Amino acid sequence: MPTTDLTPDHAPAVAVRGRRVTRALAAVAAVALLGGTVAACAPGAAPVAEPAPPITAPAAPAAPAAPADPAADGSTAGSPALDRADVDAWLDGLLPAALDRTRIAGAAVSVVHDGELVTARGYGWADIGADGGDPVPVDPESTLFRPGSVSKLVTATAVLQLVEAGDVDLDAPVADYLDFAVPTTFDEPITLRHLLTHTAGFEERVAGLIGVEGDPVDLRAALSTDAPEQVYRPGTVPAYSNFGNALAGYVVEHVSGERFEDYVAEHVLEPAGMTTATFEQPLPDALRDRMSRGYATADGPASPFEVVGVAPAGALSASATDMAGFMLAQLGEPTGEPLLAPETLELMHAPALDADTLGTLADGPRMALGFFDESRNGHDIVGHGGDTNVFHSHLQLYPQERTGIFVSFNSSGQGAADTVELRDQLMHGFADRYFPADDPTAAPVPTVDADTAREHAAQAAGSYVGSRNMHSTFLAVLDVLQHTEVTPQDDGRILIAPGPGTDHPVLFEEVEPWVWQEVGGQQRIAARATDGKVEAISWQSAFTLLRAEPANAVAVPVLLASVAVLLVTALAWAGAAVVRRVRRRPAPPREGRVLRVLTRVAAGTAVVALAGWFLVIQTVMGLQEVPTAPIRVLQVLQGLAVVGLVPAVLRLAGDLRARAGWRRVLASVLVLAALAGVAWFAVTYRLLAPSVSY
């Protein structure tokens, strides 16, 4: 999310959408505020009652002040020197005030360049001391954070090591490397390339993704039991998948003959100099005291240690300097042993799929082998974001500039998108400061004429839903909450609302055939059209907008109208009963009484079932487990409501035969229509699906 790649979202961008859905369902309740405040502070500072004023980062020097050879310090000509003094001042001018403003307890940052650690900084608190202890400041060398789905880069590295060794082939069927069957829908085999590029075609799953300490962790069992359905043809639709990455991690485990956690410790973490990093859950005793607490906000109670059910997808615990070691190894300049050969690193950082399967989606940002394409200002950048419920992180590498930056926050903040926006500010600000565009004011020159742009915009018009959705279970209902509208403009541009990875509309201009760029920004999207109509729009490498089913356009109005009718009718029935009792009026005729009672029972069970579904979905989207039994009870109630259509139809027929009067007939018609509306919604959105997995 959602909020994560671990929660219902991946990187900063998708976290917005995941949180928007979650908050729409009220899944993330506000924590009770404690008395007093804990201010974010600069590294090593003592607790203070009020935050220190932010340090103003030095302005970029004028072009004459730049080094004679811009490559001497790695920065672009005219930009500040990429050295510790400038980076520290820039970070100190940004993060302390930002943490205080957003009520984020703490953060850690590391920057590497030219084979060395430039800086590692800790801000705020690893433990705010809410339980009566002393506050503990973040130490970038010793404080452990949970990088969430940034862990997937470690998993991808392990897979590439096996590729180098000749133990696995990126393009061989992954079934060759498994000891259990993964259900598939299409004839094309799933490969490791598909798993590392999020194009294996799996629907989303959230059950068991994040638990608490004490929950069992069994990678094979988690993957082999009730796997998600394959809903897209392999290689054709980017759809971010924790399951897919975790499956690649199990390939490492099965082929190597070692536990995944043991393999990466020996072959990735230790060689990279990540001396305090681990995938173990719970943490080893020697590391427990180093773990930062996680918070919803800096004012609230600490969350329990989060246990990731599929470790390869997000179980890493690491310090900022650990992640610096990983970045240096990925840049081919390790502090210890090389993780991969230079040619393998180059392969890992390059786009991994082409137009053969993606079609024109390949003209936009594409996944590398584990990395997202996050290029900016004309510089090639690969990266990955990560979110748990309370930790929020991002890592970026500049392979050609031999540079990397990592950040992690231990709180979600008081706003739904606080960590998303703060990560964007940090990552974009770093790129704009040290690696700006040659001409920052230059807009892209479209290669598409005006008539073609208008034609393509018209073909893109319509309603879309995200590819990272649930299709076979009751969580398919989330489709109705995640609509994205694409509206063509008179000048050939398109307005996407909400914009990809945001909660506000974004205007795009076509700059190449089927490729649009954000007006006033740098985000690019690509579309694939079939028979004169856009069927898919890809964004941020691993996400796709797909045409929404026509039913989605009417689902919410139908459901709301149906529930309103049933509630008003129930109140009317209750009111009529009270009036009869108070005024001692005769009861309704016995004829048709059974049908009336059964219809009312159906109406009541329909409303109760829908209320129950709301609570279940609310709980699930908060990454809390819901036992099977309550879900089955809701399905029984929902089924009774569907069966209630029969007495409702018979009651209406009886009223018509008896010429009961237009008011009674109208009431019967409305109740029948409302029950039919609820039944249609339940069937269409899989509330009665045999599987109650999620």
N, C-alpha and C positions, 0 to 999 in steps of 0.2 A: 500499500500500500503503500497498495496499496499500499498499510502505509509502506509496504516493502515489496521488494522482491521476496522477502520472507513473509511480510504481511501481504495483504492483497495488492502489492506494488513493488516495483523493482527500484529503479534509479530515481534520482530526485524528480524527474518529470512524471513518472508514473505514480509516484507517491501522492501527487496532487489528486489524481483521479481516484486512487484507492481510498484516500481519506475522504474525498467528497462523497463517495458511496457509503463509506462507513459512518460518516457523520450524518448523512441523510437518514440512516437507519438508527441513529443515536447509539452506535456501537461503542463509541469512545466517550464515556462519561467524564465530565470534569472532576478532577480529584479535589477533595476538601482542602481548602487553603489553610496552612498553618500560620500561627502568629509570627510576626517578624519577617525579615527578608535576609537572603543570603546573596551578596553581590558577586557577580563574576569579576574575577581579578586577573591581573597579569601574572606571568609565571613567577612562582616563588613568593608572591605577595602574601602578607598575613591577612586573616579575616578582618574586614572592616565593615562598619555599619552602612556606609554609602559607597557606591562604586567610584573608583578614581576617574578623573576626567580622561577621555580618550587621548591617546598620543596621535598627533597629526603626522601621517606618513609624509616623507619628503616628496615634493613634486618631481615629475620626470624632468631631467635636465634638458636644456635646449640641445639641438642637434650638434653644435660645436663641442659640447662637453662629452660627447660619446667617445668611446675608445677609437683610436685610429683604425683598428681592426675590430669590427663589431663581434666577430666570432671569438675574440679573445676571452670574453666573459660569457659568451653564449647568448647574449641578448641581442635584440634587433637594434640596428643603428638608430640613435636618437632616443632609445629607451634607457631606463635606469640600469645600473649594473646589477646582475643577478648574483649578489653576494649576501653574506649574512647580515651585514649592517642594514642594507636597504630592505631585505625581505622581513627582518625582525621588526623594523620600524613600520613597514606597511601592515604587517599582521597586527601589531600592537595598536595601530590606529583604527583597525577594523573590528577585531573580535571582542575585546572586553566590553565595549559599549553595546555591541550587537547581542552578546549573551545576556546582558542586563535587560535590554529592551524586550527580548523574546522570552525571558525567564528560562533560559537553558543553563543548566548547572555548570557544565564544563565541556572543554574541547581540547583536542590534541592535533597538532599539525606537524608534518615533516616535509621537507623539500630537499630534493637531490639534484645535482647537476655536475656534469663533467666528471663522473665517477666518484663523487664525494657527497657526503652529507653537508648541505648548505646550512640547514638549521632544523631543530626540532623544538617545538614550543608547546607548553601546556598552559591552559587558561581555565580559571574558575576552579570548581571543586570536583574531586572524584567521589567525595562523601561529604554531604552538607552538614552532617552531624545532627540530623533530625531525631535520632534515637538517644540523644543525650551525650554522645561522644564528641570529641573535638573535630571540627571540619578538617578534611584532608585535601590539600590542593592537588591538582593534576600535575603529575611528573611525566614528561614525554618519554622518558627512558624506562620507567618502572610501572606506570599505570597502564593496565590492560583495558582495552575497549573491545567491543564486539562489532567488527566491520560488516556483519550481515553478508549480503550477497557479493561483496568484494571477495569473499571466500572462494567464489566460483573461479576466480583467476588462478588460485592455487590448484584447484581441481583440474582446470584446463592444462596447467603446466605439467601436472602429473601424467595426464593423458598423452601429451606431446613427448614426454620422456619415453613412454612405452612405444610410441610411434618411431622415435629415433632408434630405439633398441630393436625394432622389427617385430615386436611382440603383438602389435595391433596395426590395423590399417584404417586410416580415416574413412575410407570409402567402402569398406567391407560391411556386410550386414552385422549390426551390433549383436544380433542373436547368436553369432558365432562365439561371442565372448561372455555369454551369460549362462547360468545354470538354472534359469527359469524362463518361462515364456512371457513375453509382453504382448498383450492383445493388440492386434492391428486391424485396420479397416481396409487399407489399400494394398495393392500388389507390390508396389515399390518398397524395398526394404529400408528400414531406418538405419542410418549409419552414425558413426561418431561425429562426423562433420555436421550432420543434422542436429545432434544433441548439443554440440558446442555453439551452434548458431541459432538455437531456439527455433528450428524449423522442422522438428520431428512430427509436429502436428497434434500434440496432446492438448486436451482441454485443461483448464486449471483445476487444481485441488488445493484445499487449505486444511483439511483435517490432519491433525498430528504434526502440523508444520512447526509450531512453537508451543512448548509446554513448560513445565516448571521442574526444578531439581527434584529428582526422585522418579520422574517419568522414565520408562524403559527406552533405550536407544538401540534399535536393531535395524541396520540399514537394509539388509536383505528382506526382512519381514515387511518393512515399511514400503518397499518397492514392489514386492511380489504379491502383496495382498491388496486386492481391489484397486488395481491400477486405473488411472484415468483413461477415458476413451480417446482414441485417435480420431480427430474430427477434421483434420486437414491433410491433404496429400503431402508427403514428405518433400521438403525443399521449396515449397511454394508459398507458404504464408508464415511470415515471422510472428511468433506467438510465444512470448516469454514463458519459460517453464522451469520451475524448481525441480519437478519430477525428472525432466530431461537431463538437467545437469547432474542431479543426484545419481541417475542411471549411469552416466559417464563415470562418476566416482566409484560406483560399484564395479564397473569394468576394471578399474585400477585395482580394486580389492581382489576380484576373482582371478584376474590374469597374473597379478604379482604373487598371489598366495598370502598376502599380508593384510591385516586390518587396514582399512583406508587411513585411519588416524595414525597408525604406525608407519605406513608407507610414506605419507607426506611429511611426517616428522623427520624421518631419516633421509629422504631423497629431495625434499624441497625446503623445509623450514631450517634445518640445521645447516645445510650447505649455503643457504642465503644469509646466514648470520642472524636468524630470527630466534634469538636465544631464549626469549620468554613466550614465544608464540606456541599455540597448541590448538588442536581440534578436539581434545578430550572434553567430555561432559560426564560428570561434573569436573571442575578444574582439579588438577593435582594439588595436594595440600601445600606444596611449596609455592604455588601461584595464587592461592585463594586470597591472601591479604593484598595482592596487587590489583585485584579486579575492581574497576570503577563500579560504583552503584549506578543503576539506571533509573531515570525519573520521567514522569510525564512532564512536570515542570519543576523548576528549582525550588518551588514553594511546597512541593508535595512529598509524600512518603516514597521511599525507595521501592522499586519493583523487585520481585525475586529474580534470581539468576535464570535466564531463559535457556531452555534446552531445545535445540533444533532437532526435529525428528529425523531429518535427512541431512546428516552432517556435511557432506560435500557441498551442499547448496548454501551453507551459511553459518557453520558452527565455529569458525575461527575466533580465537581470542588473541589479541596482539597489541603491542605498544606502538607508538608513533615511530620509534626508531626501528622496531621490528619491520614495520611496513616500508621504512626507508631501505632496509636491506633487501626486501623483496623487489622494490622498484629498481634498485641498482642492478640486481641480478637479471631482471627483465630487460634492462637497457644494455645488457651484455658487459657490464662492468662490476661484477660481484665483489663483495668484500671477502668472500670465501671461494668455494668451488663454483664453476659455471653450472647453471641449471640446465641450459640447453645450448646447442651449437648455434653460432650466429645465423646460419641459414634457417634453422628451425624457429628462432626468434622472429626473423623476418617473415616467415610463413605465418606465425601466430598472430602477428600484428597487421597482416594484410587482409583485405576482403576475402571471405572464404566461399562465397557463392556467386554465381553469375547469372546472366539472362537465360541460360538454358532451362532453369527451373523458376527463377523469380520473374522472368519477363522484364518489363520496363521498371519494375520495382528496383532492379539492380542499378538503375541510374541514380538512385538516391543513396543515403547513408546505409551501409550494409554491415552486418556483424563480421568481425574477424573471428578467430578461434578462441572464443571466450570474451573478447574485448568488444566494446561498442565503438563505433566511429563517432568521435566527439570533436572533430576538426573545427578550428576556428581561426579567423584572420589569415586564412591561406596556409596555415600550419597543420600538418597531420598530427592529430591527437587521438589516442585510444584510451579508453577508460572504462570504469564500472562503478556504479553506485550500490549502496547496500543499506537496508533498513530492517531492524527488528522492531518490536513494539516500542522500544525506548532508545535504541542506539541508531544513529543515522550518519552514514559515511560516504566518502567518494574518493576515488583514486584516478589520476590521469597521468599518462606518459606522453612525452614528446620524443619519439624515437630518434628523429633526425637531429634534434637539439640536445639529446642526451640529458633530458630533464624529466623530473616527476614531482608530483605533489599529492599528498594524502591528507585528509581531514576526517575526524570523527567527533560527533557530539554525543553526550550521554543523556540527553533529554529531548523530548519532542517539541517543547515550547508551547506557549499559550495560544498560538494561532495554528489553524489547520495546515498551513503551508510554510511555517516558519523555517524549518530545517531545509526545506526544498529551496526557498528563496535565498537562505544564507549560503547554502552550498553553491548555488548559481552565482551569487555575488563573489564568492571566494574564487571559484574556478574561472569564471569569466574575467574577473578582475585581475587574476594572475596572468592570464593570457594577454589581456589588453595592456597590462603594464610592462611585461617583459618580452612579449612576442606579438606586438601590434601588427595590424595589416600595413602593407606598404603605403596605402592611401586609405585611411579609415573613413574618409568621407565619400569614397567612390561606391556607387551602387552597381550591382551586377547589370550587365548589358544583356537584355533578353535576346535569345536567338529565335524566338517564336513571333510570327507576325500577329497583328491585332486580331484578324479574323480567325486564325487558328486558336489563339488564346481564348476568344469568346466561345468557340465551338467546344474546346476541351472543358472550359468552365461549365458550360451547359451539361456536358456529359457527366461531370462530377457532382452535379446538384443532387441533393437528397439527404436521407437520414442514415447514419452509420452507427455501428456498435463496435467495441473493441474485440480483437481476436483473443485476448487473454481472458476468456470467460468460461463459465461452466455451461455445458450443453445437456448432459444426460441426467442431471439431478435437480433437486428442487431449487438450487441456487441459480438455475437458468432464469429465475424471476428477476435477477439483478440486471438483465438486459434492458428492462423497461426503465431503469434508473440511470442508464449511462448513454443516452442518446447524444450523438454529435451531429449537428446540422451543417451541411455545406451549401452555401448560397452564392450563386454566380453574381458578379457585379457587372454593371453596364460596360465597364472598360476592360472586361476580360479577366479581372482578378477574381479570387474566391475568398469568401469570409467563412471561416470555420469556427463554430461556436459550440462548446468551448474549444479553444485551440488545443492542439496536441500537447499533453503534459501540463496544461494550465487550467485555470477556472474562469478564464475570460476569453472573449472572441479574439481571433487573430486573423489579420488580412495577409493573403499570400499572392504573389505575382509569379506567373509562369516564366521561368528564365531559360529553360530548355524543354524540348518536347516531353510532356508528362512529368516535369520536375518543377516544383514551385518553391520559392524562397520567401520567408517572412519579410513583409515590408517593414523596413527600419530595423531588421534583425538579421540573424544568420541561420536560423533553423531552416532546414530543407526537408521537403517531403516529396514522395514520388507516387505516381498512380499507375494502375494497370487497368486497361479498358478491354471489354469484350463486347462485340456486337453493338458498338456505338454507345456503350455505357460503362462508366468507371465501376469496377467491382471491388477494388481494394486500393487503399492509400496507406503507404508505409511511412513510419516516422521513428526516429531515434533507433534505427537498426533492428530492434527486436519486437516492434509493436506494429499492428496493422489495424486500420479501420475498415470494416467490412459492411456491405450493404445490410441495413436492418430489415428484418422480416416485416411485411406490411402490418402484421398483427400488432407490432410494438407501438404503432402510431395511435391505436385505439385502446390499448390494454388498460392504461391507467384511467382514462375516462369511464370505460366500461366497469372497471372494478369499483371506482368511487361511487358511480351512480348506483350500482347494484347494492353496495353496502349501505348507502344512504336510504334506499328504498326499504331494505330489510330492517334497518334500525328504526325508521319512522313507522313502519308497519308494526314492529314489535311494541313501540310506545303506544300506538293506536290500539292494539289489542289489549295491552295492559290498562290503558285509560278506559276503554269500553267496559272491561270487567269491573273496574272500580265504580264507574257510573251505574252499572246495573245493580251492584251491591248496595250503593248508597241510596239510590232511588227505588230499589226493590223492583227492578224491572225483570221480566221473565228472561230466562236463559235462552240462547239461540236454539232453534229446533234441533232435535236429535238427529234428524236426517242429515247426513253428510258430516256428522261430528268427527268420525274417525279420520276422514280426509282433512278436515280442518286442523286437527291435532297433529297429524303427521306432517302437514305443510309447515306448521309453526315449529315443530321440532327440527325440520330440515333448515328453516331459516335461522333458528338459533344456533344449530351446529355449524352452519356456514360462517356466521359471524365469529363464533368462538374459535373455530379452526383458523380463520384468517388472523385473528389476534395472536393466536399461538404461533403461527408461522412468522409473524413480525418479530416476536420475541426470540424465536429460534435463529432467524437470520441475523438479528441484532447480535446475538451471542456468538454465532459462528464467525461473523465478520470482525469481531473483537478477538479472534483467534482463541476462543475458549471452546472446550469440547462440549458437545451435546450428546447424551446417550441415545442409543437407537430407540429405546422404548418410547420416550415422549414423541419422537418423530412419527413412529408407527401409530401412536394414539391420534395424532393430528391427521394422519392419512385416513384413519378409520372415520373420524369426524367429517373430514372432507368427503369421503365416500358416501356417508349417510346423507350429506347435503346434496350430492349428485343424485343419489337414489330418490331423494325427496322431490325430484322433478316429476316422478310418476303421480303421487297424490296431488301435486299442484296442478298437473294437467287434468286429472280426473275431477278435481274440485272446480276448475274453470268450466269444464264441460257440463258439470251438474248445475252450476249457476246459470249457464246459458239455457239449458233445458228448462230450468225452473223459472226463467225470466225474472231473475232475482233483483233486477234494477241495475241501472248503469253504474252507480257508485260501487256496488259489490262486485260487479263484473270487472270494472276498472281496477279495483284493488286486487282481484285474483290475477288479472293480466300482469300487473306490475310485479306482484310477488313471483309469478312464474318467470317473467323476464329477468328479474334479479337473480333468482336461483340459477337460471340458464347462463347468465353472465358470469357468475362465480364459478359454475362448473366449467365453462369454456376457459376461463383464466387458469383454473387448476390443472386442466388437461394440457393446455398449450404450454404452460410454464413448469411442467413436470412435477407438480406438487403430489401427484399420485404415482410417480415413477417407482418401479419395483426396487431400484437401488436407492438407498438413503445415504449413500456416501456423499462426502462433500470435500 
